[in-house]
Amino acid sequence: MSLPTKIKMGIRDSWDNPDSDVQKSFAKLKSTLGVSINITPQWQLLWADLQSTYDMGTFVPNLASVVFCWCTSLDTLLEKDENEEWADELLGKITSTHGLNMLLEVR
């Protein structure tokens, strides 16, 4: 299944663009954790399942916004001194996988 052009444009502008908020949040989280961040949306599957909820113009920006909020929240948790033990445990777990790897899909 090929994605509609408007979705592809949204991916280009709101997800892949190095100046996008989501890419900046990946860079900030990578700086905090010291490991690579790889969050891969399954665009075709997500669109197939969510197109009744979103129009083509808002689908990718909304998904990017959710991921941005998640990354920003995780970074905030990691930065707080009272979460140091939890942060060390998380870092230990993701270091063995050579980074933070996530797959976004609908289940």
C-alpha positions as CSV (number, residue, x, y, z in Angstrom):
1,M,0.0,0.0,0.0
2,S,1.4,3.3,-1.0
3,L,0.8,6.3,1.1
4,P,-1.1,9.4,-0.2
5,T,1.1,12.3,-1.3
6,K,-0.2,14.5,1.5
7,I,1.0,11.9,4.1
8,K,4.4,11.7,2.4
9,M,4.6,15.5,2.6
10,G,3.7,15.4,6.2
11,I,6.4,12.8,6.9
12,R,8.9,15.0,5.1
13,D,7.9,18.2,6.9
14,S,6.9,17.0,10.3
15,W,9.0,13.9,10.9
16,D,12.1,13.6,8.8
17,N,12.9,17.4,8.7
18,P,16.0,18.0,10.9
19,D,14.4,21.2,12.1
20,S,11.1,19.6,13.2
21,D,10.2,19.5,16.9
22,V,10.2,15.7,16.9
23,Q,13.8,15.5,15.5
24,K,14.9,18.1,18.0
25,S,13.4,16.1,20.8
26,F,15.3,13.0,19.6
27,A,18.5,14.9,19.6
28,K,17.9,16.3,23.1
29,L,17.0,12.8,24.4
30,K,20.1,11.4,22.7
31,S,22.2,14.0,24.5
32,T,20.7,13.2,27.9
33,L,20.9,9.4,27.4
34,G,24.2,9.3,25.5
35,V,22.7,6.6,23.1
36,S,21.1,6.6,19.7
37,I,17.3,7.1,19.5
38,N,15.4,5.3,16.8
39,I,11.7,5.6,16.7
40,T,10.2,4.1,13.6
41,P,6.5,4.6,12.7
42,Q,4.8,2.0,10.6
43,W,3.2,4.7,8.4
44,Q,1.1,2.5,6.2
45,L,-0.3,0.4,9.1
46,L,-0.9,3.5,11.2
47,W,-2.7,5.4,8.4
48,A,-4.8,2.3,7.5
49,D,-6.0,2.0,11.1
50,L,-6.3,5.7,12.0
51,Q,-7.6,7.4,8.8
52,S,-11.1,7.4,10.1
53,T,-9.8,9.6,13.0
54,Y,-7.5,12.0,11.1
55,D,-7.4,13.8,7.8
56,M,-4.3,13.5,5.7
57,G,-3.2,17.0,6.7
58,T,-3.2,16.4,10.4
59,F,-2.2,12.8,10.7
60,V,1.6,13.0,10.6
61,P,1.8,16.3,12.6
62,N,-0.4,14.8,15.3
63,L,1.6,11.7,15.5
64,A,4.8,13.7,15.6
65,S,3.4,15.8,18.4
66,V,2.6,12.7,20.5
67,V,6.1,11.4,20.0
68,F,7.6,14.8,20.8
69,C,5.6,15.0,24.0
70,W,6.7,11.5,25.0
71,C,10.4,12.3,24.3
72,T,10.2,15.6,26.2
73,S,8.5,13.9,29.2
74,L,11.1,11.1,29.3
75,D,13.9,13.7,29.1
76,T,12.3,15.6,32.0
77,L,12.1,12.4,34.1
78,L,15.7,11.5,33.3
79,E,16.9,15.0,34.3
80,K,15.3,15.0,37.8
81,D,17.7,14.1,40.6
82,E,15.0,12.1,42.4
83,N,14.8,9.7,39.5
84,E,18.5,8.9,39.3
85,E,18.2,5.3,40.3
86,W,15.4,4.7,37.8
87,A,17.4,6.6,35.1
88,D,20.4,4.4,35.7
89,E,18.3,1.2,35.5
90,L,16.8,2.4,32.2
91,L,20.1,3.4,30.8
92,G,21.5,-0.1,31.7
93,K,18.6,-1.7,29.8
94,I,18.9,0.4,26.7
95,T,22.7,0.3,26.5
96,S,22.6,-3.4,25.9
97,T,20.3,-2.8,22.8
98,H,22.7,-0.1,21.5
99,G,20.2,2.6,21.9
100,L,16.5,3.4,22.4
101,N,14.7,1.6,19.6
102,M,10.9,1.9,19.3
103,L,8.4,0.8,16.7
104,L,5.2,2.7,16.4
105,E,2.2,0.6,15.3
106,V,-1.4,-0.1,16.1
107,R,-2.3,-3.3,18.0
